[in-house]
Amino acid sequence: MNKKLLHVKSFLAGIFLLLGTQLGFSQISSISVSPPAKFCGASTENLSSSLTGAAVGNLTYSWSSLGDGTFSSTTSSNPTYTPGPNDISNGSVQLSVTVEDDGDNSSNSSGPIIISVYTLPAITAISNSGPACEGVAIDLTATTAVGSAAINSYAWTGSNGFSANTEDATISNPENAHDGVYTLTIEDANGCSASSTTTVTVYKKPAITAIANSGAACEGVAIDLTATTAVGDAAISTFSWTGANGFAASTEDASISSPVNANDGDYTLTIEDANGCSASSTTTVTVYKKPAITAIANSGAACEGVAIDLTATTAVGDGAISTFSWTGANGFAASTEDASISSPVNANDGDYTLTIEDANGCSASSTTTVTVYKKPAITAIANSGAACEGVAIDLTATTAVGDAAISTFSW
């Protein structure tokens, strides 16, 4: 290049710089830095800077630290800084930035910026007492360590809207919807925080959706116990019925095969699944005490034609006795507690049964055996008269044996 032309260019550049300085187009008067309020452990925070005064040309930033942390960029106007281990152990770090204007090579520095670096609080252990079945309380526990300041808040959050503000917490009556991740966040007096999670498992319980029995029934009439069940998170593995008078069964449906009044009461079915979760439900069984015939008799044996009394002693059950029914040989029937065969014949010989029934429809029966002797008979009778005095007269008879040999004749 021509030396004369070079000299002209240099001269013009000098005039431009001189005019720029005199007119206030250059000179960085100050740098303002907005540092973070603190660093919590190795947290990454933004650094922002602003300039006052005029600048010409490109600006060059130069960030520096007296610690061992790292800048996202040392030449950016707004970098981030992450403290290093020494920064954390020292409790603070000193930063500074220098800005240079390449228009007139003017520069300025922010001066030292000292920022506190706090040691974080820590959650050193976190756990829960699950897995558990629905309805079984689950404890959430944590072990914490203090950082640079005392911990002043605890915040648990979890499934189904769960929240608590203590170091340890409890899900008092969990449902299957409480299954999931639970997070504990702690914060200290410096505003530094830490979080950790534990996963809670809540097993859905099996359910007894319906339970019933075929009663009320009278003593001796079988009663069926029935249930409808629903599976939870695992197959149902056991069924257990318990009830009055020592009743027990291990099937989903059961039967009280020959109940007595002592079987009257509550019957509970408990089911359990492979996770150990259980459910119970109860049905109330009514077993009516039957009426009773405590004694039955008749006034026989008797000969034909001699009235025979039928008698009974009865006892009330759970309802008043409402009907009496005698039945017996030769079509005999009566509807009173005591009855009579008023003029029996041999055909009335046999069993006589009394059946009683009460207001609950419960009944009892008992039998007495009646003996009616067939009478002997004189089928013909005659004499050899008429005859004159002194002439013998014969008395003759033809007889028929009844139920026993004729033992006496009396003319």
ZIMOGI-V324075 format. One record per residue. N is the residue number from 1. RES is the residue in three letters. PHI is phi in whole degrees, -180 to 180 (* if undefined). Layout:
# ZIMOGI-V324075
n = (N;N)
res = (RES;RES)
phi = (PHI;PHI)
This chain:
# ZIMOGI-V324075
n = (1;2;3;4;5;6;7;8;9;10;11;12;13;14;15;16;17;18;19;20;21;22;23;24;25;26;27;28;29;30;31;32;33;34;35;36;37;38;39;40;41;42;43;44;45;46;47;48;49;50;51;52;53;54;55;56;57;58;59;60;61;62;63;64;65;66;67;68;69;70;71;72;73;74;75;76;77;78;79;80;81;82;83;84;85;86;87;88;89;90;91;92;93;94;95;96;97;98;99;100;101;102;103;104;105;106;107;108;109;110;111;112;113;114;115;116;117;118;119;120;121;122;123;124;125;126;127;128;129;130;131;132;133;134;135;136;137;138;139;140;141;142;143;144;145;146;147;148;149;150;151;152;153;154;155;156;157;158;159;160;161;162;163;164;165;166;167;168;169;170;171;172;173;174;175;176;177;178;179;180;181;182;183;184;185;186;187;188;189;190;191;192;193;194;195;196;197;198;199;200;201;202;203;204;205;206;207;208;209;210;211;212;213;214;215;216;217;218;219;220;221;222;223;224;225;226;227;228;229;230;231;232;233;234;235;236;237;238;239;240;241;242;243;244;245;246;247;248;249;250;251;252;253;254;255;256;257;258;259;260;261;262;263;264;265;266;267;268;269;270;271;272;273;274;275;276;277;278;279;280;281;282;283;284;285;286;287;288;289;290;291;292;293;294;295;296;297;298;299;300;301;302;303;304;305;306;307;308;309;310;311;312;313;314;315;316;317;318;319;320;321;322;323;324;325;326;327;328;329;330;331;332;333;334;335;336;337;338;339;340;341;342;343;344;345;346;347;348;349;350;351;352;353;354;355;356;357;358;359;360;361;362;363;364;365;366;367;368;369;370;371;372;373;374;375;376;377;378;379;380;381;382;383;384;385;386;387;388;389;390;391;392;393;394;395;396;397;398;399;400;401;402;403;404;405;406;407;408;409;410;411)
res = (MET;ASN;LYS;LYS;LEU;LEU;HIS;VAL;LYS;SER;PHE;LEU;ALA;GLY;ILE;PHE;LEU;LEU;LEU;GLY;THR;GLN;LEU;GLY;PHE;SER;GLN;ILE;SER;SER;ILE;SER;VAL;SER;PRO;PRO;ALA;LYS;PHE;CYS;GLY;ALA;SER;THR;GLU;ASN;LEU;SER;SER;SER;LEU;THR;GLY;ALA;ALA;VAL;GLY;ASN;LEU;THR;TYR;SER;TRP;SER;SER;LEU;GLY;ASP;GLY;THR;PHE;SER;SER;THR;THR;SER;SER;ASN;PRO;THR;TYR;THR;PRO;GLY;PRO;ASN;ASP;ILE;SER;ASN;GLY;SER;VAL;GLN;LEU;SER;VAL;THR;VAL;GLU;ASP;ASP;GLY;ASP;ASN;SER;SER;ASN;SER;SER;GLY;PRO;ILE;ILE;ILE;SER;VAL;TYR;THR;LEU;PRO;ALA;ILE;THR;ALA;ILE;SER;ASN;SER;GLY;PRO;ALA;CYS;GLU;GLY;VAL;ALA;ILE;ASP;LEU;THR;ALA;THR;THR;ALA;VAL;GLY;SER;ALA;ALA;ILE;ASN;SER;TYR;ALA;TRP;THR;GLY;SER;ASN;GLY;PHE;SER;ALA;ASN;THR;GLU;ASP;ALA;THR;ILE;SER;ASN;PRO;GLU;ASN;ALA;HIS;ASP;GLY;VAL;TYR;THR;LEU;THR;ILE;GLU;ASP;ALA;ASN;GLY;CYS;SER;ALA;SER;SER;THR;THR;THR;VAL;THR;VAL;TYR;LYS;LYS;PRO;ALA;ILE;THR;ALA;ILE;ALA;ASN;SER;GLY;ALA;ALA;CYS;GLU;GLY;VAL;ALA;ILE;ASP;LEU;THR;ALA;THR;THR;ALA;VAL;GLY;ASP;ALA;ALA;ILE;SER;THR;PHE;SER;TRP;THR;GLY;ALA;ASN;GLY;PHE;ALA;ALA;SER;THR;GLU;ASP;ALA;SER;ILE;SER;SER;PRO;VAL;ASN;ALA;ASN;ASP;GLY;ASP;TYR;THR;LEU;THR;ILE;GLU;ASP;ALA;ASN;GLY;CYS;SER;ALA;SER;SER;THR;THR;THR;VAL;THR;VAL;TYR;LYS;LYS;PRO;ALA;ILE;THR;ALA;ILE;ALA;ASN;SER;GLY;ALA;ALA;CYS;GLU;GLY;VAL;ALA;ILE;ASP;LEU;THR;ALA;THR;THR;ALA;VAL;GLY;ASP;GLY;ALA;ILE;SER;THR;PHE;SER;TRP;THR;GLY;ALA;ASN;GLY;PHE;ALA;ALA;SER;THR;GLU;ASP;ALA;SER;ILE;SER;SER;PRO;VAL;ASN;ALA;ASN;ASP;GLY;ASP;TYR;THR;LEU;THR;ILE;GLU;ASP;ALA;ASN;GLY;CYS;SER;ALA;SER;SER;THR;THR;THR;VAL;THR;VAL;TYR;LYS;LYS;PRO;ALA;ILE;THR;ALA;ILE;ALA;ASN;SER;GLY;ALA;ALA;CYS;GLU;GLY;VAL;ALA;ILE;ASP;LEU;THR;ALA;THR;THR;ALA;VAL;GLY;ASP;ALA;ALA;ILE;SER;THR;PHE;SER;TRP)
phi = (*;-65;-60;-66;-65;-63;-65;-64;-63;-63;-63;-65;-62;-64;-61;-63;-66;-65;-64;-61;-67;-68;-90;84;-80;-133;81;-86;-82;-159;-119;-112;-114;-105;-82;-67;-65;-168;-114;-102;61;-92;-71;-92;-126;-84;-117;-127;-131;-142;-114;-120;99;-95;-137;-118;83;-80;-101;-118;-100;-141;-94;-143;-135;-87;-102;-115;-81;-131;-93;-67;-161;-84;-116;-93;-74;-135;-84;-113;-133;-119;-63;-98;-57;-69;-58;-67;-69;-75;88;-163;-143;-107;-119;-155;-139;-119;-119;-120;-100;-80;-69;-133;63;-81;-146;-154;-125;-75;81;-69;-117;-103;-123;-69;-122;-94;-74;-69;-69;-140;-104;-84;-155;-148;-161;-144;-86;-76;-69;-145;-81;-51;91;-98;-56;-118;-91;-106;-128;-147;-115;-120;-128;-75;-97;-83;-150;-64;-74;-120;-153;-127;-141;-95;-136;-166;-64;60;78;-67;-153;-158;-129;-122;-61;-111;-142;-138;-91;-72;-141;-69;-114;-59;-67;-81;-63;151;-94;-119;-114;-106;-117;-114;-139;-103;-65;-85;84;-89;-134;-148;-135;-154;-128;-137;-101;-99;-113;-117;-76;-69;-77;-70;-140;-104;-85;-155;-146;-159;-144;-87;-75;-72;-145;-81;-51;91;-97;-57;-119;-91;-108;-128;-148;-116;-121;-129;-75;-93;-89;-149;-64;-72;-109;-139;-124;-142;-95;-135;-165;-62;61;77;-65;-151;-155;-127;-122;-60;-112;-142;-144;-93;-71;-143;-69;-118;-57;-67;-82;-66;150;-87;-124;-113;-104;-116;-116;-140;-105;-66;-87;83;-86;-133;-148;-136;-153;-129;-126;-100;-98;-112;-117;-75;-70;-77;-70;-139;-103;-85;-156;-146;-160;-143;-86;-74;-71;-145;-80;-50;92;-97;-56;-119;-91;-108;-129;-147;-115;-121;-130;-75;-95;-88;-140;-64;-71;-109;-141;-123;-143;-96;-136;-167;-63;62;76;-67;-152;-156;-129;-122;-61;-112;-142;-144;-95;-72;-142;-68;-118;-59;-68;-81;-65;150;-87;-124;-112;-106;-116;-116;-140;-106;-65;-88;82;-88;-135;-148;-136;-154;-129;-127;-102;-97;-113;-115;-75;-73;-77;-69;-137;-102;-82;-154;-147;-158;-144;-90;-72;-76;-146;-75;-57;91;-98;-59;-118;-91;-104;-127;-145;-114;-120;-126;-72;-92;-88;-150;-63;-72;-106;-142;-123;-141;-88)
